[in-house]
Amino acid sequence: MGVKCQHEIVRCLKAFMNNKYGLKAMLTSAEGIPLLVRAITPRVPHMMVDVVKLLSAICILEHPDNLHERVLEAITEEAEKQDIERFQPLLSGMNKPNIGLKNGCMQLINALISRGEELDYRIHIRSELLRLGLRDLLTEIRAIENEELRVQLSVFDDQAEDDSEELQARLNDVRIEMDDVMEVFQIVMNTVKDSKAETHLLSLMQHLLLIRNDYMVRPQYYKLIDECIAQIVLHRNGADPDFKCRNLSLDVEGLIDNMVDKTKVESSQAKAIELEKKLDAELTARHELDAELKKMEGDYEHRVHELVAEKETLGSEKQERETENQTLLEKINTLNEEVHTHTEKTL
């Protein structure tokens, strides 16, 4: 199916959802929201703008089913199919020069975060986005002069500040810098100090020390542990997990190997892209040098022709001067002879 055809389908869905019957049909359909999520394609910015705005509107609708959770679930499932980070398409969209797409992606991000009732959920989503590179993108976007974009950035910042204040209140008004490893670790230490949880935290730290010291593998272990902890502590309904579970049936080695292989592939791809850029730069420089060399050769040949022509002109002038000199010498000799003859006659 062509891109134009897909975009027309999205527009038709947008028009179809512009009334109660169409909206109800879309929300009751099991394929409605996943269909829109599949159309989140940064390669087609104009279509993606319509899609993210539609999903943003769905997220903020008042509905018993918590529509933002359905949207997030569809985004997660689609990312698993593509084997990518679930918010990567949104960040890729924000990296495009299209201002409308940047605004739409920020709108969807704000909708997903703001509709979460649990503080843990909101912090987790925001942390996941920041970990993927949202912080650097926000730094670039803040320099853009656009009122709608400024509104979305303000909403994002206000929500983050409110959640930070709520978290501080939860932790007895202790000031926390969430991006500082030592501060967060100290707070965790203080929350379990002199309690039964302290020994388990110690055990956890001791196990972390056993992670093998491999440049490629170590980050993958921490990433896997982060994902496991997130799934354990963050539940949709705020319910606690099954504490009776003693063993998790995870093929850790297989997962780590796959993650390492993926990291190596990504690293190789990054190096390949960098080398390709260098090659393009070298080829461009070479073409420029070739063009400059050809110009210099042309200038040189032109100058040679000029010098040859000038030499021929000088040669002709020299010949003319020599001829003139010879004529003058002959005249002088003639005059000398006439003078000599006249002198002899006089004597």
C-alpha positions as CSV (number, residue, x, y, z in Angstrom):
1,M,0.0,0.0,0.0
2,G,1.3,3.4,-1.0
3,V,2.1,6.2,1.4
4,K,-0.5,8.5,-0.1
5,C,-3.1,5.8,0.3
6,Q,-2.2,5.2,3.9
7,H,-2.4,9.0,4.6
8,E,-5.9,9.1,3.0
9,I,-7.0,6.2,5.2
10,V,-5.8,8.1,8.3
11,R,-7.7,11.2,7.1
12,C,-10.8,9.2,6.6
13,L,-10.5,7.7,10.1
14,K,-10.1,11.3,11.4
15,A,-13.3,12.4,9.7
16,F,-15.1,9.2,10.8
17,M,-14.2,9.8,14.4
18,N,-15.5,13.4,14.3
19,N,-18.9,12.2,15.6
20,K,-20.1,10.1,18.5
21,Y,-21.0,7.0,16.3
22,G,-17.7,7.0,14.5
23,L,-15.7,7.5,17.8
24,K,-17.6,4.8,19.5
25,A,-17.1,2.3,16.7
26,M,-13.4,3.2,16.6
27,L,-12.9,2.7,20.4
28,T,-14.9,-0.5,20.5
29,S,-12.9,-2.1,17.7
30,A,-10.0,-4.2,18.8
31,E,-8.0,-3.0,15.8
32,G,-8.9,0.7,15.9
33,I,-6.1,2.1,18.1
34,P,-3.4,-0.4,17.0
35,L,-4.2,0.6,13.4
36,L,-3.4,4.2,14.2
37,V,-0.3,3.2,16.1
38,R,1.1,1.3,13.1
39,A,0.9,4.6,11.2
40,I,3.4,6.3,13.5
41,T,6.0,6.5,10.8
42,P,8.7,9.3,11.0
43,R,9.5,8.6,7.4
44,V,6.1,10.2,6.5
45,P,6.0,13.3,8.7
46,H,2.7,14.7,7.4
47,M,0.8,11.5,8.0
48,M,2.4,11.0,11.4
49,V,1.3,14.5,12.5
50,D,-2.4,13.5,12.0
51,V,-1.8,10.2,13.7
52,V,-0.2,11.5,16.9
53,K,-2.8,14.2,17.2
54,L,-5.6,11.7,16.9
55,L,-3.9,9.4,19.5
56,S,-3.4,12.4,21.8
57,A,-7.2,13.2,21.6
58,I,-8.0,9.6,22.4
59,C,-5.7,9.6,25.4
60,I,-7.5,12.6,27.1
61,L,-11.0,11.4,26.4
62,E,-13.0,10.5,29.6
63,H,-13.7,6.8,29.3
64,P,-14.0,3.9,31.7
65,D,-11.4,1.9,29.9
66,N,-8.5,4.3,30.5
67,L,-7.8,5.0,26.9
68,H,-4.3,6.2,27.5
69,E,-3.4,2.7,28.7
70,R,-4.8,1.2,25.6
71,V,-2.8,3.6,23.5
72,L,0.4,2.8,25.5
73,E,-0.3,-0.9,25.2
74,A,-0.7,-0.7,21.4
75,I,2.6,1.4,21.2
76,T,4.4,-1.2,23.3
77,E,3.1,-4.2,21.3
78,E,4.0,-2.5,18.0
79,A,7.5,-1.8,19.3
80,E,7.9,-5.4,20.3
81,K,7.0,-6.5,16.8
82,Q,9.6,-4.1,15.3
83,D,12.1,-4.9,18.0
84,I,12.7,-1.3,18.9
85,E,12.2,0.9,22.0
86,R,8.5,1.8,22.2
87,F,9.0,5.6,22.3
88,Q,11.7,5.6,19.6
89,P,9.4,6.6,16.8
90,L,8.2,9.6,18.8
91,L,11.7,10.7,19.4
92,S,12.6,10.1,15.8
93,G,9.6,12.3,14.8
94,M,10.8,15.0,17.1
95,N,14.2,14.9,15.5
96,K,12.6,15.8,12.1
97,P,12.6,19.5,11.0
98,N,8.8,19.5,10.7
99,I,7.6,21.9,13.5
100,G,4.0,20.4,13.4
101,L,5.4,16.9,14.0
102,K,7.5,18.1,16.9
103,N,4.5,19.7,18.4
104,G,2.3,16.6,17.8
105,C,4.8,14.2,19.4
106,M,5.1,16.4,22.5
107,Q,1.3,16.6,22.7
108,L,1.1,12.8,22.7
109,I,3.9,12.5,25.3
110,N,2.1,14.9,27.5
111,A,-1.2,13.1,27.1
112,L,0.3,9.7,28.0
113,I,2.0,11.1,31.1
114,S,-0.7,13.4,32.4
115,R,-3.5,10.8,32.2
116,G,-1.6,8.5,34.5
117,E,-3.1,8.5,38.0
118,E,-0.2,6.9,39.7
119,L,3.0,8.9,40.4
120,D,5.1,5.9,39.8
121,Y,3.6,5.4,36.4
122,R,4.2,9.1,35.4
123,I,7.8,9.0,36.6
124,H,8.5,5.7,34.9
125,I,7.2,7.0,31.5
126,R,9.1,10.3,31.8
127,S,12.3,8.5,32.9
128,E,12.1,6.1,30.0
129,L,11.7,9.0,27.5
130,L,14.6,10.9,29.1
131,R,16.8,7.8,29.0
132,L,16.1,7.4,25.2
133,G,17.4,11.0,24.6
134,L,14.4,13.3,25.1
135,R,16.5,15.6,27.3
136,D,18.9,16.5,24.5
137,L,15.9,16.9,22.1
138,L,14.2,19.3,24.5
139,T,17.3,21.4,24.7
140,E,17.2,21.8,20.9
141,I,13.5,22.4,20.7
142,R,13.5,25.1,23.4
143,A,15.4,27.3,20.9
144,I,12.6,27.1,18.4
145,E,10.3,30.1,18.2
146,N,6.8,28.6,18.1
147,E,3.9,29.3,20.4
148,E,2.2,25.9,20.2
149,L,5.5,24.2,20.9
150,R,6.2,26.5,23.8
151,V,2.8,25.5,25.3
152,Q,3.6,21.8,25.1
153,L,7.0,22.3,26.6
154,S,5.5,24.3,29.4
155,V,3.0,21.5,30.1
156,F,5.8,18.9,30.2
157,D,7.9,21.0,32.6
158,D,5.0,21.8,34.8
159,Q,4.0,18.2,35.1
160,A,7.6,17.1,35.8
161,E,7.8,19.8,38.5
162,D,4.5,18.8,40.1
163,D,5.6,15.1,40.2
164,S,8.9,16.0,41.7
165,E,7.1,18.0,44.5
166,E,4.7,15.0,45.0
167,L,7.7,12.6,45.3
168,Q,9.4,14.9,47.7
169,A,6.3,15.0,49.8
170,R,6.1,11.3,49.8
171,L,9.7,11.0,51.0
172,N,9.1,13.3,54.0
173,D,9.9,16.5,52.1
174,V,13.5,15.4,51.4
175,R,14.9,17.3,48.4
176,I,15.9,14.9,45.7
177,E,17.8,15.5,42.5
178,M,16.4,12.6,40.4
179,D,19.3,12.7,37.9
180,D,22.0,12.4,40.6
181,V,23.0,8.8,41.2
182,M,24.5,9.4,44.6
183,E,21.5,11.4,45.9
184,V,19.0,8.8,44.7
185,F,21.1,5.9,46.2
186,Q,21.3,7.8,49.5
187,I,17.5,8.2,49.6
188,V,17.0,4.5,48.9
189,M,19.5,3.7,51.7
190,N,17.6,5.9,54.1
191,T,14.2,4.4,53.2
192,V,15.4,0.8,54.1
193,K,17.8,1.7,57.0
194,D,17.2,-0.4,60.2
195,S,14.4,-2.3,58.5
196,K,14.1,-5.9,57.2
197,A,14.5,-4.6,53.7
198,E,18.0,-3.4,54.4
199,T,19.5,-6.9,54.1
200,H,17.8,-7.5,50.8
201,L,19.1,-4.2,49.5
202,L,22.6,-5.3,50.6
203,S,22.1,-8.6,48.9
204,L,21.0,-6.8,45.7
205,M,24.1,-4.6,45.8
206,Q,26.3,-7.6,46.4
207,H,24.8,-9.4,43.4
208,L,25.4,-6.3,41.2
209,L,29.1,-6.6,42.1
210,L,29.1,-10.1,40.5
211,I,28.2,-8.8,37.0
212,R,31.2,-9.6,34.9
213,N,33.4,-6.8,33.9
214,D,32.8,-6.7,30.2
215,Y,32.5,-3.4,28.3
216,M,29.7,-4.7,26.0
217,V,27.9,-7.0,28.5
218,R,27.8,-4.9,31.7
219,P,25.4,-2.2,30.3
220,Q,23.1,-4.9,29.0
221,Y,22.8,-6.5,32.5
222,Y,21.9,-3.2,34.0
223,K,19.4,-2.5,31.3
224,L,17.8,-6.0,31.8
225,I,17.7,-5.5,35.6
226,D,16.1,-2.0,35.1
227,E,13.4,-3.5,32.9
228,C,12.7,-6.3,35.4
229,I,12.5,-3.9,38.3
230,A,10.2,-1.6,36.4
231,Q,7.8,-4.4,35.6
232,I,7.8,-5.7,39.2
233,V,7.2,-2.4,41.0
234,L,5.0,-0.6,38.4
235,H,1.6,-2.2,38.1
236,R,-1.4,-0.7,36.3
237,N,-3.8,-1.0,39.2
238,G,-1.2,-0.3,41.9
239,A,-1.5,-3.9,43.1
240,D,1.5,-5.6,44.7
241,P,3.1,-8.6,42.8
242,D,3.0,-12.2,44.0
243,F,5.5,-12.2,46.8
244,K,5.5,-16.0,46.9
245,C,7.2,-16.2,43.6
246,R,10.8,-17.4,44.3
247,N,12.1,-18.2,40.9
248,L,11.8,-16.3,37.6
249,S,12.0,-18.5,34.6
250,L,14.2,-16.2,32.5
251,D,16.9,-17.3,30.0
252,V,19.1,-14.6,31.2
253,E,22.2,-15.7,29.3
254,G,20.2,-15.9,26.1
255,L,18.7,-12.4,26.7
256,I,22.1,-10.9,27.5
257,D,23.7,-12.5,24.4
258,N,20.9,-11.1,22.2
259,M,21.2,-7.7,23.8
260,V,25.0,-7.7,23.4
261,D,24.7,-8.8,19.8
262,K,22.2,-6.0,19.2
263,T,24.5,-3.5,20.8
264,K,27.4,-4.7,18.7
265,V,25.2,-4.4,15.6
266,E,24.1,-0.9,16.5
267,S,27.8,0.1,17.3
268,S,28.9,-1.4,13.9
269,Q,26.1,0.5,12.2
270,A,27.1,3.7,13.9
271,K,30.7,3.2,12.8
272,A,29.6,2.3,9.3
273,I,27.5,5.5,9.1
274,E,30.5,7.5,10.5
275,L,32.9,5.9,7.9
276,E,30.3,6.6,5.2
277,K,30.2,10.2,6.1
278,K,34.0,10.4,6.1
279,L,34.1,8.7,2.7
280,D,31.5,11.2,1.4
281,A,33.6,14.0,2.8
282,E,36.8,12.6,1.2
283,L,35.1,12.1,-2.1
284,T,33.7,15.6,-2.0
285,A,37.2,17.0,-1.2
286,R,38.6,14.9,-4.0
287,H,36.1,16.1,-6.5
288,E,36.8,19.7,-5.4
289,L,40.6,19.1,-5.8
290,D,40.0,17.5,-9.3
291,A,37.9,20.5,-10.3
292,E,40.6,22.9,-9.0
293,L,43.3,20.9,-10.7
294,K,41.5,21.0,-14.0
295,K,41.0,24.7,-13.6
296,M,44.7,25.2,-12.9
297,E,45.6,23.0,-15.9
298,G,43.3,25.1,-18.1
299,D,44.8,28.3,-16.7
300,Y,48.3,26.9,-17.3
301,E,47.5,25.9,-20.9
302,H,45.9,29.3,-21.6
303,R,49.0,31.0,-20.1
304,V,51.3,28.9,-22.2
305,H,49.4,29.8,-25.3
306,E,49.6,33.4,-24.4
307,L,53.4,33.1,-23.8
308,V,53.9,31.4,-27.1
309,A,51.9,34.1,-28.9
310,E,53.8,36.7,-27.0
311,K,57.1,35.0,-28.0
312,E,56.1,34.9,-31.6
313,T,55.1,38.6,-31.5
314,L,58.5,39.4,-29.9
315,G,60.2,37.3,-32.5
316,S,58.5,39.2,-35.3
317,E,59.3,42.5,-33.7
318,K,62.9,41.4,-33.3
319,Q,63.1,40.5,-37.0
320,E,61.6,43.8,-38.0
321,R,64.2,45.6,-35.8
322,E,67.0,43.6,-37.2
323,T,65.8,44.4,-40.7
324,E,65.5,48.1,-39.8
325,N,69.0,48.0,-38.2
326,Q,70.4,46.4,-41.4
327,T,68.8,49.0,-43.5
328,L,70.2,51.8,-41.3
329,L,73.7,50.3,-41.4
330,E,73.6,50.2,-45.2
331,K,72.5,53.8,-45.3
332,I,75.3,54.8,-42.9
333,N,77.8,52.9,-45.0
334,T,76.5,54.7,-48.1
335,L,76.7,58.0,-46.4
336,N,80.2,57.3,-45.1
337,E,81.3,56.4,-48.7
338,E,79.7,59.6,-50.0
339,V,81.4,61.6,-47.3
340,H,84.8,60.0,-48.1
341,T,84.4,60.6,-51.8
342,H,83.4,64.2,-51.3
343,T,86.4,64.7,-49.0
344,E,88.9,63.3,-51.6
345,K,87.4,65.5,-54.3
346,T,87.8,68.5,-52.1
347,L,91.4,67.8,-51.4
